[in-house]
């Protein structure tokens, strides 16, 4: 089956589905968009100056892998946060945000066959949609593994049948997770790497929410890999400046992992990738080196966690997130809740079913809505109070 035919089997992308869901419904107030994870806090004030000072470099082709200065800055960040020394030359590559890297990793690293059969890519369910498209583009079979309240909102890959695990080529994990805000403990990541060693697959860790946390920094896959002495080729980490630094429009991220895997990703990107413009790379290096703005950003989200905990106090439907900036609220019917909030208040939220796939026990996101805590604290408090009164205090 050709890729366009496989892609046609995917549901429509989440935001066009949401627009169609509420089309024709008059909003009950000024629009408050809590549907999309677009950060709106201030980004570092020094970024425009760096881009302006280096604007002449827009007239030069940029290096495909990232400038030495950018890769050094990323390497230093990994060392500070995870205690791992990663080679800037061989184990880091700059990305146009994590989405580019996550998609291309499937093409670069997934074999055409695994043990003589179609390979499998393990995907948490619910999940960031690019994981599934990456698998399909690589001619692999995505296997969606529920990440529910019972499993701590993390996928239990070890519970899969051995014949499925033996076909696995890649496994995606996101921590803090989108949409639930769950953090994968160190033991979970260590067990996942051991499972990858046993069944010969790679783990792709999407850590783009790593710097937004409630009580403690989340463990990172590369740090766990180092501490347990796992094969470096088993683990790849993806991160970006979008959430950490409120720079989604900069489209700047990185992938880091074993030199062998990185060589394959680098080779693909040499032909099919779009390297970051040099002024963007210069600014990115400075942003990765700065932690003050990250701490200020985290403080703003801590206040939003506090507001959400206060508004939803006593509700079993609310599991306080450990990280990230989403609330994952159990409302019974996510689509009905989204329509009602739009009709009553002009509040736009995302039905959880749009982030998940049907499984043997149904769609694990159907009963939920995802609420992005991206508006200012005052507006968020009003919106969350309206959500509570409309959906829970009936």
N, C-alpha and C positions, 0 to 999 in steps of 0.2 A: 504494500500500500504506500503510495506517495505521501510525502509529508503534508501537502495541502489537504489531502483526504483525512489523514490522521488528525490534523488540527481542526478540521470541521466537526469532529466529534466532541470537542471541548465546548462547554457552555459559553455563552457570551460573556465578555469581560465584565467584572463586577460593577463598574460605575455606569456603563450604558444600561445594565439591567436595573440598577437603582433608578435611573432617570425614567425608564419606562414604567417602573412600578408606581411612581408618584405622579406620572404625567396626567394632566387633567384634574388634579386635586389642588384646590386653592389653598396655599399655605395659611395657617392661622396666625401668622405673625411674621416679623422680619426674619429672613433666613439666618439660621445658625447652623453652619455646616460642621458636623462632628463625624462625617462619614469617611473622610480621607485623611491618611496619616501624613499631612503636610505640615511640618513644624513652622510655627509662626513667632517664636521667640527671637530676640535680636541675635544676629550673627556677629562674629568678632569685627570690631570697628576698623581694624587694620587691614582687612582684606581688600577693600577698593583701592587703597593707596598702593599696595603691592602690585595689583593688576595694572593700575595707571602707570606706575614707574617702569614696568616691564612691558608695556603695550607694544613696543617695537618688536618684541619676540613673536607677535602674531604673524610676522612676516617670515618666520622660519618654520620648517617642518619639525615637529617635536619628536623626541625619542619614543619609540614604541613602548618600552618597558617602564618609562618614568625616568626623570633625571636622577643622577646619583644623589643629589641633595634630597629629593623627595623620598627615594628609597631608604636613605640613611635616616630621615626623620621618622618614617614608618618603623624601621628596625628599632630605633630608640624607643618609640611608643610601645612596641611589643615587649621590649626588655623591661621597661618601667612597669607595665601593667601585668605581664605574665611571667616575668623572670626567665625569658627564653632569648637566647642569642640567635637571631635569624640572619642569614647572609643577605645583605642588600643586593648583591650582584646576582645570586642564583636562586633565591627563595622568596622574592617579593616582586610583584608586578603591579603597576598603577592600573586603575580601572575607571571607566566612566560610570561610577556608582556600582553598587553590588549586583544590580540586576544583570548588567552585561557579563560580569564574571560568572555568576551562577548559571546563566544560560550556556555560555561557551564552555564551561567546565564539562557539561554533559557531552558536548561534541568532541572535546579533546580527550576525555578520559574514559568514556564508556566504550567497551569493545563491541564488535558486531555480534559476537557470540560469547556466552559464558557456559563452559562445560557442554558445548555443542548445542545449546539452546538459546532462545532469545533472552537477552539479559534483563534483569529487573533493576529498577531504581526505587528505593524506599522513600516514601513521602509522608510526612505527618499530615493528619487530617483533622481539623482545618489546616490551611497552609497558604503561603505566598505563591501566587499562581505561576510564577516563572519556573518553579520546580517541575511541575507537570509538563510544561512546554519543552523544557530542556530534555526531559526523558524522551518525549515523543520525537523530538528532532534527532535524537541519537538512535532511533529505531528500537528503543527499550520499552519495556512494559512498566508503567508506573503502578506501584502497589501502595494503596492509600491505607495508612495505619491509624486508627482512631487515637486522638489525643484528647481525652475526656477528663471530667472531674475525677473519675475512678482511677485514672492512671496519672493523676497529678498534672493533667493537661500536657503531658509529654508522651510521645509514641513509644509503645512497648515493642520494639523490634525483636527482642529476644523471644517473644511469644509466637513469632511466625513459624510455620512449618520448616523443618530443615531443608526441604527441597527448594523452597522459595529463597531461603537465605543463601543456599549454594549458587543460585542464579544471580544473586545481588551483585551489582558492579559498583553502585553508589548509594549512599544513604544521606538524605538531607536532615539537618537538625537546626532549629532556630532557638536561640536563647539570649536574652529574654524572648519569649515566643510571641509571634504575631499570629492570632489576635489575643491570646489569653494572658500574656504577661507572666508566664511561668519561667522560672530559672532552672536550668538543668544543673543538679548538684554535681560535684566532682566525681562521686561514685558512679553516677549515671553515665557521665562521659567516659570514665575509665572502663566501665562494663561495655559500652558501645564500641570502644576501640578494641577491646578483647574479642568482641563478637566479630568485628571487621577482620581481625587477624585470623580467627577460626575459619571464617567463610570467604576470606579473600575479597574484601571490597574496601572502598575508600569512604571516608566520612567527610561531607561538605558542611561546614558549620557557618551558618548565617548569623553573624554577631553584630548586626548594624544597630541594635538597641543596647549594646553592651554598656555604654556610659550613662544610661538612664536607669537608676536602680533606687530601691527604697532603703534597705538596711545595710547591704554589703555588696561590693563589686562581684558580679557573677564570675564563676570560673570560666576560663577560655579553653578551647580545645587544644591549642598548642601548648599551653601551660600544663594541662593534664598529661598530654603526650610526653612532655619532657619529664614530668615527675614519675611516671610509671615506666619510662624507657620504651615506649611503643615505637614501632617502625615509623619514621618521619613521613614515609610515602603514604601512610594511611590517613593522614589528617591534613585538611586544608581549611583555612579560616578566611572569611570574607567580611569586610568592614567598609564603612564610608563615613564621610563628613556630613551626610544629610541630616541625621538625627542628632548625633553627638554635638555638632556645631551649628545646627540650624541653617545648613547650606545645601538644600536639595537641588537648587538650580546650578550649583557649581559642578554637579555630576562628577564627583571625585571620590574614589575609593581605592581599595587594594585587595589583592588576594595574596596569601602567604602559605607556603607548604613545602613539602619535600622537593628537592632539586629535580628529581626525575619527573614528577607530575608537573612542576612548574615549567620545565623545558617543553613539554607537550602543549601546555596552555599558551606559552609564549610563541611557539611555532604557529599555532592556529591564528593568534592575534596579529602576527606579522602579515598575514594575508587578508584577514577578515575583520580586524578590529579598527577602532578609531582612537588613536592616542590623544591624551588630553593636550590642549594648547599650552604652550610653554608658560604664559602668564598665569594660567590656572594651576599649573604644577608648582610654580614659585609660591603662589599664595597657599597652596595645600601644604607644602612643607612647613610653612610657618604655623599653620593652624594645627597640624599634628603635634608640633612642638609646644603648644600653649595649652595649659590645663586650667588657667584661671577662668576662662569663659565657660569651660565645661562644668566647673563647680557652680558657677552662677546659674547656668542652665538647669542643672540638677536641682538646685534649691527651688526654682520655679515649679518643677514637676513635683517635688516633695509637698509643696503647698497644695497642689492639685490632688495628690493622693489623699491628703488630710481632708480636703473638701469632700471628695468622693466617699471616704470612710464615714464622715459625719452625716452626709445626706442619706446614704444607704445603710446606716447603722441598723442592725437587727434583721436585715434581709438576707436569707439564705441564697437568694439569687445573685448576690454580689460576693465574689471572691476577690479580695484586694489583690491587685497585681503586685508581683515582686519586682518587676522592672518594665521598661517600655512606657508608652503613654496611652494604652488602650484599656478600656473597661470591657469586659466580656460578661454581659448581663443575661441571665436566663429569664426569658419572658413568655415562654410557651409557643409562640408563633412569631418568628422574627420579621417576616414580611408584613403581617398584620400590625405589629408594633411600629414598624417603620412608617407605614401609611398613616397610622393614627397620630404619631408624633408630628408628622408633617402637616396633617390636616388641622390638628389642634393648636400647634405652636410654631410651625415653620422650622422645626428641628429636623435636621437630616442625619440619620444614622444608617449603618449598613447592616442588612440582614445577614446573620451568620451563615445561613445556607449558601450564600454566594461565595464564601471562602472555603467551602468543603465539597466533597463528592459523596454520592450515595454509596453506602456499604451494605454489608449483610444485615446490619441493625439500623439501616436508614442513614440519613444525613446527620452527622454529629453536630452540625452547626445550626440546624433548623430551628431549634428552640431559643436561639440567642440573637442578640444584636451586638455589634461592635461599636463602641463609642470612643472617638478619638478626642483626647483631652488637649486640644490644640488652641482653643480660644483663650483669651485672658481669664484670669481666675474669677473675677466678678461675674463675667458672662457665663462662665462654666457653672458656677454655683446656681445661678438662676435656671440654666438649662437642665441641670441634673435634678433640681427640685421639681421642675415640670415633668421630667421623665418619671420620677418617683410617684408624683400625684396622679399622673395619667395611667401608668402601667401597673402600679402596685397598691396604691392607697385607694382602692375602689370601694 
